[in-house]
Amino acid sequence: MATYKVLAINPGSTSTKIAVYFNTHVRFTRNIKHSPEELAPFKKITDQFEFRKNLIIRELLSDDIKLEELSCIVGRGGLIHPIPSGVYEVNEAMKRDLVHSPLGEHASNLGGLIADNLAREIPGVKAFITDPVVVDEMQEVARFSGHPQFKRISIFHALNQKAIARLHAESKDLQYEDLNLIIAHLGGGISVGAHRKGRVIDVNNALDGEGPFSPERSGTLPTGQLIELAYSGNYSKQEMKLMIKGQGGMVAFMGTNDAWEVEMKAIDGDPEAIAVQDAMCYQIAKQIGAMATVLEGKVDAILLTGGIAHNKYLVEYVGKMVSFIAPIVVYPGEDELKALAFEGLRVLQGKVEPKTYKGKSMPA
């Protein structure tokens, strides 16, 4: 059997995670941390391109990983136009939208750009992205808000949710497309998706304004109060945005976005930590309940994943509220590098045909 060597690149706001897989076995992994001082000189995230690329090359060379031996490179997808789930070859239209994103800046935009740049130096090697946060398979009725000026959009942890869905289906000797699942990704942001036969037909916008509050995002807020605050003259537009994403949720209540720290305080009996943690659990469970109605109660399993799924108290709290819907299965943590690499491997093995990005909203 051929041995394929896949480089996975996952840029985050303060780190760049990379891994090299030889088929399904991890050969090399690094989490390259970036200090605020290192990132301060860059006005835009895309300005960090050369800085991060050079660090990746340095780390690969330090472990004697030769670029010319790679079979393909898969980068984390960014805030491009909405697309159906799948693997996409990086092309000029995608690179344009990664640089001039239609939905704003995000560190993950660098994934496809760096992957493409490195792949161009290796004859015959292609660069891909897979299941970016803008995967959009929502049914039309789910797109409606309460006013024609506003439209619900799909921004969620598509990469991990899809990977966990496939993993769970495999454990049952079934196909992902055979199942109805509710999947809650519990991390710095929280997304809860209704997966019907392989498609996420409804999900909260986990980036900036829907669903449960999380360690650093406010989730759904009372609209009237939000408007009053925005026009009070006490906050700038940027401050209001940070209140929703970055300085909202748990960090606003507790002064930290470290869910484990809050969990420890709750265990020690801190009443505020207990109240905040309970409220987050409550909102997660309520969102799961909403997704159960989307699936008309026909739910094969509820899957809890992401870093906060390590919290046993949270799992038990949510379980008490939603276990009547379907069995709960916990897949704590996330391995997005593995998910990226495995999708690249599936392309190399001919199991998946890469899709073409067209630079505009694509039909699901």
C-alpha positions as semicolon CSV with decimal commas, in nm:
position;residue;x (nm);y (nm);z (nm)
1;M;0,000;0,000;0,000
2;A;0,127;0,346;-0,090
3;T;0,243;0,572;0,193
4;Y;0,103;0,922;0,158
5;K;0,251;1,210;0,356
6;V;0,005;1,485;0,439
7;L;0,085;1,820;0,601
8;A;-0,204;1,977;0,794
9;I;-0,197;2,348;0,887
10;N;-0,437;2,504;1,139
11;P;-0,370;2,873;1,213
12;G;-0,536;3,017;1,523
13;S;-0,540;3,365;1,669
14;T;-0,234;3,308;1,891
15;S;-0,085;2,986;1,752
16;T;-0,023;2,784;1,438
17;K;-0,075;2,409;1,476
18;I;0,082;2,176;1,222
19;A;0,107;1,800;1,180
20;V;0,243;1,553;0,927
21;Y;0,063;1,222;0,883
22;F;0,201;0,916;0,709
23;N;-0,132;0,771;0,597
24;T;-0,332;0,748;0,923
25;H;-0,031;0,764;1,157
26;V;0,090;1,096;1,294
27;R;0,461;1,142;1,232
28;F;0,507;1,496;1,357
29;T;0,306;1,764;1,536
30;R;0,378;2,113;1,664
31;N;0,184;2,390;1,834
32;I;0,374;2,710;1,747
33;K;0,276;2,982;1,993
34;H;0,268;3,349;1,888
35;S;0,308;3,614;2,157
36;P;0,118;3,946;2,140
37;E;0,455;4,117;2,090
38;E;0,531;3,900;1,785
39;L;0,194;3,972;1,626
40;A;0,178;4,343;1,717
41;P;0,363;4,470;1,404
42;F;0,101;4,320;1,171
43;K;-0,198;4,544;1,097
44;K;-0,402;4,268;0,932
45;I;-0,406;3,894;0,986
46;T;-0,307;3,829;0,625
47;D;0,004;4,042;0,687
48;Q;0,123;3,755;0,909
49;F;0,155;3,526;0,605
50;E;0,534;3,523;0,564
51;F;0,594;3,522;0,941
52;R;0,383;3,211;0,997
53;K;0,495;3,033;0,680
54;N;0,861;3,070;0,774
55;L;0,794;2,933;1,122
56;I;0,623;2,629;0,971
57;I;0,917;2,562;0,740
58;R;1,159;2,600;1,031
59;E;0,970;2,349;1,245
60;L;0,947;2,096;0,964
61;L;1,318;2,120;0,890
62;S;1,402;2,089;1,259
63;D;1,245;1,742;1,253
64;D;1,393;1,648;0,915
65;I;1,056;1,667;0,736
66;K;1,134;1,749;0,372
67;L;0,875;1,950;0,181
68;E;0,951;1,769;-0,143
69;E;0,842;1,439;0,015
70;L;0,489;1,559;0,092
71;S;0,193;1,418;-0,101
72;C;-0,049;1,705;-0,033
73;I;-0,105;1,998;0,203
74;V;-0,438;2,071;0,373
75;G;-0,504;2,405;0,541
76;R;-0,783;2,512;0,772
77;G;-1,047;2,693;0,569
78;G;-1,133;3,052;0,649
79;L;-1,414;3,305;0,611
80;I;-1,478;3,266;0,240
81;H;-1,821;3,263;0,076
82;P;-2,061;2,997;0,209
83;I;-1,999;2,652;0,057
84;P;-2,134;2,298;0,095
85;S;-1,933;2,054;0,304
86;G;-1,636;1,890;0,137
87;V;-1,272;1,916;0,031
88;Y;-1,181;2,207;-0,199
89;E;-0,864;2,257;-0,399
90;V;-0,719;2,601;-0,338
91;N;-0,759;2,814;-0,651
92;E;-0,724;3,181;-0,745
93;A;-1,085;3,265;-0,655
94;M;-1,041;3,114;-0,311
95;K;-0,711;3,292;-0,249
96;R;-0,871;3,622;-0,344
97;D;-1,152;3,566;-0,094
98;L;-0,914;3,449;0,178
99;V;-0,724;3,778;0,144
100;H;-1,032;3,997;0,096
101;S;-1,274;3,794;0,304
102;P;-1,647;3,862;0,250
103;L;-1,713;3,785;0,618
104;G;-1,417;3,947;0,793
105;E;-1,072;3,858;0,916
106;H;-0,988;3,532;1,087
107;A;-0,656;3,355;1,143
108;S;-0,789;3,045;0,966
109;N;-0,786;3,246;0,641
110;L;-0,409;3,191;0,641
111;G;-0,443;2,813;0,625
112;G;-0,532;2,788;0,257
113;L;-0,293;3,067;0,160
114;I;0,010;2,907;0,327
115;A;-0,085;2,559;0,204
116;D;-0,105;2,683;-0,154
117;N;0,223;2,873;-0,132
118;L;0,412;2,571;0,001
119;A;0,250;2,331;-0,246
120;R;0,358;2,544;-0,539
121;E;0,718;2,469;-0,449
122;I;0,662;2,092;-0,483
123;P;0,595;1,942;-0,827
124;G;0,268;1,753;-0,847
125;V;0,151;1,847;-0,498
126;K;-0,184;2,019;-0,446
127;A;-0,324;2,231;-0,163
128;F;-0,672;2,188;-0,018
129;I;-0,903;2,316;0,250
130;T;-1,186;2,114;0,401
131;D;-1,506;2,192;0,591
132;P;-1,433;2,557;0,682
133;V;-1,647;2,741;0,937
134;V;-1,867;2,877;0,654
135;V;-2,002;2,536;0,549
136;D;-2,367;2,605;0,470
137;E;-2,624;2,327;0,433
138;M;-2,909;2,504;0,614
139;Q;-3,263;2,445;0,499
140;E;-3,430;2,758;0,368
141;V;-3,684;2,792;0,649
142;A;-3,395;2,808;0,898
143;R;-3,248;3,116;0,730
144;F;-3,537;3,339;0,833
145;S;-3,497;3,578;1,122
146;G;-3,775;3,802;1,244
147;H;-3,707;4,081;0,993
148;P;-3,617;4,086;0,619
149;Q;-3,312;4,306;0,691
150;F;-3,157;4,019;0,888
151;K;-3,077;3,668;0,770
152;R;-2,952;3,379;0,982
153;I;-2,618;3,251;0,855
154;S;-2,422;2,930;0,904
155;I;-2,090;2,981;1,084
156;F;-1,991;2,692;1,308
157;H;-1,727;2,433;1,392
158;A;-1,793;2,238;1,073
159;L;-1,455;2,063;1,060
160;N;-1,481;1,903;1,404
161;Q;-1,857;1,841;1,390
162;K;-1,829;1,658;1,057
163;A;-1,524;1,458;1,171
164;I;-1,695;1,351;1,494
165;A;-2,011;1,260;1,304
166;R;-1,815;1,031;1,072
167;L;-1,624;0,881;1,366
168;H;-1,948;0,806;1,550
169;A;-2,110;0,654;1,242
170;E;-1,805;0,433;1,189
171;S;-1,827;0,313;1,550
172;K;-2,180;0,195;1,475
173;D;-2,077;0,037;1,144
174;L;-2,297;0,290;0,965
175;Q;-2,252;0,581;0,728
176;Y;-2,283;0,941;0,845
177;E;-2,554;0,980;0,582
178;D;-2,760;0,711;0,761
179;L;-2,798;0,907;1,085
180;N;-2,978;1,199;1,246
181;L;-2,745;1,359;1,501
182;I;-2,728;1,661;1,726
183;I;-2,368;1,765;1,775
184;A;-2,254;2,024;2,028
185;H;-1,899;2,156;1,987
186;L;-1,801;2,302;2,323
187;G;-1,494;2,525;2,306
188;G;-1,404;2,893;2,300
189;G;-1,717;2,918;2,088
190;I;-2,014;2,683;2,113
191;S;-2,208;2,552;1,815
192;V;-2,497;2,306;1,819
193;G;-2,591;2,156;1,484
194;A;-2,881;1,943;1,362
195;H;-2,731;1,682;1,126
196;R;-2,994;1,512;0,911
197;K;-2,862;1,230;0,693
198;G;-2,523;1,392;0,639
199;R;-2,631;1,757;0,617
200;V;-2,633;2,026;0,885
201;I;-2,980;2,165;0,824
202;D;-2,971;2,414;1,114
203;V;-2,702;2,547;1,346
204;N;-2,642;2,857;1,556
205;N;-2,398;3,121;1,435
206;A;-2,127;3,045;1,690
207;L;-1,903;3,335;1,587
208;D;-2,088;3,651;1,673
209;G;-2,438;3,640;1,799
210;E;-2,641;3,322;1,843
211;G;-2,689;3,032;2,076
212;P;-2,539;2,958;2,419
213;F;-2,281;3,188;2,568
214;S;-1,933;3,040;2,574
215;P;-1,599;3,115;2,743
216;E;-1,552;3,428;2,526
217;R;-1,873;3,488;2,328
218;S;-2,204;3,627;2,448
219;G;-2,433;3,419;2,229
220;T;-2,791;3,538;2,197
221;L;-2,850;3,868;2,379
222;P;-3,174;4,060;2,454
223;T;-3,206;4,273;2,138
224;G;-3,373;4,574;2,296
225;Q;-3,113;4,604;2,570
226;L;-2,835;4,563;2,314
227;I;-2,970;4,852;2,106
228;E;-3,003;5,076;2,411
229;L;-2,645;5,003;2,511
230;A;-2,512;5,059;2,158
231;Y;-2,673;5,405;2,145
232;S;-2,591;5,503;2,502
233;G;-2,275;5,683;2,394
234;N;-2,070;5,483;2,640
235;Y;-1,930;5,229;2,394
236;S;-1,767;5,245;2,052
237;K;-1,861;5,011;1,769
238;Q;-1,543;4,811;1,831
239;E;-1,617;4,784;2,203
240;M;-1,965;4,656;2,127
241;K;-1,824;4,395;1,888
242;L;-1,578;4,280;2,154
243;M;-1,865;4,255;2,401
244;I;-2,026;4,001;2,167
245;K;-1,710;3,816;2,059
246;G;-1,385;3,810;2,254
247;Q;-1,491;3,973;2,579
248;G;-1,837;3,825;2,622
249;G;-1,970;3,513;2,789
250;M;-1,770;3,356;3,069
251;V;-1,484;3,607;3,052
252;A;-1,731;3,894;3,106
253;F;-1,869;3,729;3,419
254;M;-1,553;3,575;3,562
255;G;-1,262;3,772;3,418
256;T;-1,119;3,460;3,250
257;N;-1,194;3,266;2,932
258;D;-1,041;2,952;3,083
259;A;-1,335;2,715;3,131
260;W;-1,118;2,478;3,335
261;E;-1,033;2,758;3,580
262;V;-1,401;2,836;3,625
263;E;-1,475;2,466;3,667
264;M;-1,214;2,443;3,946
265;K;-1,360;2,749;4,120
266;A;-1,705;2,593;4,101
267;I;-1,573;2,270;4,253
268;D;-1,423;2,479;4,536
269;G;-1,766;2,626;4,603
270;D;-1,733;2,973;4,446
271;P;-2,102;3,075;4,413
272;E;-2,047;3,299;4,110
273;A;-1,852;3,028;3,926
274;I;-2,126;2,777;4,004
275;A;-2,396;3,013;3,875
276;V;-2,210;3,100;3,553
277;Q;-2,119;2,740;3,477
278;D;-2,476;2,626;3,542
279;A;-2,613;2,898;3,315
280;M;-2,383;2,794;3,031
281;C;-2,482;2,428;3,076
282;Y;-2,850;2,529;3,080
283;Q;-2,818;2,724;2,756
284;I;-2,630;2,440;2,584
285;A;-2,903;2,195;2,679
286;K;-3,175;2,435;2,567
287;Q;-3,007;2,472;2,227
288;I;-2,985;2,093;2,194
289;G;-3,356;2,075;2,268
290;A;-3,425;2,327;1,992
291;M;-3,228;2,119;1,742
292;A;-3,431;1,812;1,844
293;T;-3,745;1,989;1,721
294;V;-3,567;2,067;1,392
295;L;-3,516;1,691;1,350
296;E;-3,880;1,630;1,453
297;G;-3,764;1,424;1,750
298;K;-3,601;1,163;1,526
299;V;-3,252;1,174;1,680
300;D;-3,015;0,877;1,680
301;A;-2,763;1,033;1,918
302;I;-2,647;1,353;2,083
303;L;-2,271;1,398;2,055
304;L;-2,077;1,629;2,288
305;T;-1,731;1,727;2,169
306;G;-1,470;2,000;2,206
307;G;-1,240;2,087;2,494
308;I;-1,513;2,166;2,747
309;A;-1,662;1,819;2,696
310;H;-1,389;1,703;2,938
311;N;-1,595;1,874;3,213
312;K;-1,783;1,586;3,382
313;Y;-2,016;1,821;3,569
314;L;-2,120;1,989;3,242
315;V;-2,179;1,655;3,073
316;E;-2,394;1,536;3,363
317;Y;-2,590;1,864;3,381
318;V;-2,663;1,864;3,007
319;G;-2,736;1,492;3,018
320;K;-3,006;1,534;3,283
321;M;-3,183;1,788;3,062
322;V;-3,160;1,618;2,722
323;S;-3,110;1,243;2,770
324;F;-3,484;1,189;2,712
325;I;-3,423;1,292;2,348
326;A;-3,156;1,038;2,251
327;P;-2,848;0,859;2,385
328;I;-2,557;1,091;2,468
329;V;-2,207;1,006;2,351
330;V;-1,909;1,215;2,458
331;Y;-1,606;1,272;2,234
332;P;-1,402;1,514;2,446
333;G;-1,147;1,743;2,287
334;E;-1,096;1,808;1,921
335;D;-0,834;1,698;1,672
336;E;-0,877;1,930;1,379
337;L;-0,528;1,854;1,249
338;K;-0,622;1,487;1,225
339;A;-0,949;1,577;1,054
340;L;-0,766;1,793;0,800
341;A;-0,503;1,526;0,732
342;F;-0,755;1,243;0,698
343;E;-0,960;1,437;0,443
344;G;-0,643;1,500;0,243
345;L;-0,567;1,129;0,263
346;R;-0,915;1,041;0,137
347;V;-0,852;1,259;-0,168
348;L;-0,516;1,093;-0,235
349;Q;-0,674;0,747;-0,202
350;G;-0,947;0,838;-0,448
351;K;-1,226;0,812;-0,190
352;V;-1,322;1,179;-0,222
353;E;-1,335;1,402;-0,528
354;P;-1,223;1,757;-0,445
355;K;-1,471;2,032;-0,526
356;T;-1,411;2,359;-0,711
357;Y;-1,457;2,688;-0,528
358;K;-1,632;2,943;-0,750
359;G;-1,583;3,258;-0,550
360;K;-1,947;3,319;-0,470
361;S;-2,221;3,156;-0,268
362;M;-2,252;2,799;-0,391
363;P;-2,570;2,588;-0,380
364;A;-2,564;2,319;-0,113
